[in-house]
Amino acid sequence: MNLKVILEPSDEGGYTAIVPALPGCISEGDTKEEALGNIREAIDLYLEPKEDDWDFAPNAELMEVAV
């Protein structure tokens, strides 16, 4: 999956990374490389399913889609 990331310099120094397609998915780093590494980790955590996310109706179907 490819996601667009906005990387902008922070007023305090370093960089802020934002993923517009994932509301609230934001991270920072002292360098561009660190900010990109941190946002990759934030994306993984953002998309990681949680146990309480699996409370669906008994007849619900789990489907996969490619994006």
PyMOL commands that set and color helices and strands:
alter all, ss='L'
color gray80, all
select helices_A, chain A and resi 32-47+51-54
alter helices_A, ss='H'
color red, helices_A
select strands_A, chain A and resi 6-9+15-18+26-29
alter strands_A, ss='S'
color yellow, strands_A
deselect
rebuild
show_as cartoon
